[in-house]
Amino acid sequence: MLLLVLALFSLARPSMAQKPVLRFLTDSVCFGQPIQAVLYCRHDPSEELLFPDSSFNYFPFEFVEKSYFPTKTIGTESLDSVVYTLRTFEDTSVYVLSLPIYLFKEKDTLRVFSNQDSVVFEPFIKVSSDTLKLISNTNLLPLQTDFNYIISLIVIVSFLVLLLLVYLLFGKRLLQQWKRYRSRIAHKQFITTFDSLVQAQDLSVEKIERALSLWKKYIQVLADKPYTTFTSSEIATQLKREGLKKNLQSIDAAIYGGRSKAMASEDFEVLRRVAIEEFIETFRGDRT
């Protein structure tokens, strides 16, 4: 087909023409697809021609490859031709191209450009439909969550290290504060319960026994000694309180000897004061 086109051009223009001719073999091109163009020139057999190679700028096209055809000489005219394979990625509607040849004549080089030939852009989607509708799908799909064991392990270890540091730096002080807080609560509860027993109008033997037992248990907790198993004399000796032995014996007499309960109430006031003094000495600086 190419030889036929060249033959027609030769018949149409029998006279020698130095201007080269460029023709695209198609009239349209798609984006990025190859297209072929032929560049040929008629010249005197004594003249030497040079066609553009891969280093030439074919903008708006890019060079892919080229194919040479042997020189055809008929009489006093020679014909040289090259078929170029090109492609384009430029965004335009019409692509225009003109290529030169280099004519070596005697000791001079002459650059002669061909005519400009053009092709049109052919889109992949030729007709756009106005009836196209987007269908929305709002159904959410549940995503499976993976448990990150490494991050969890790092968090747990960091938390344990933090607790250890807090304990080493402030553990002893915090424990002391907690012990004092619980002791103050226990002391207030003791005073409330003790007063409710010994300040009753109907102070019975049962209430006197309960009040004395409550007082011994509380003093035992403060001093960390088994006061509940001690006799009145032993308790007075351990606490070293003046007159305490007499008060304890007076309470014992109210329980076992029928002594006046009114006098026992006065003795309980002494026990209450002793409990408060023991609490203050045990946790010096705290107040009831």
Buried (B, 14 or more C-beta within 10 A) or exposed (E): EBEEBBEEBBEEEEEEEBEBBBBBEEEEBEEEEBBBBBBBBBBEEEBEBEBBEEEEEBEBBBBBEBEEBEEBEEEEBBBBBBBBBBBBEEEEEEBEBEBBBEBEEEEEEEEBEBEEBEBEBEEEEEEEEEEEEEEEEEEEEEEEEEEEEEEEEEEEEEEEEEEEEEEEEEEEEEEEEEEBEEBBEBBEEBBEBBEEBBBEEEBEEEBBBBBBEBBBEBBBBBBEBEBEEBEBEBBBEBBEBEEBBEBBBBBBBBBEEEBEBEEBBEBBEBBBEBBBEBBBEBBEEEEE
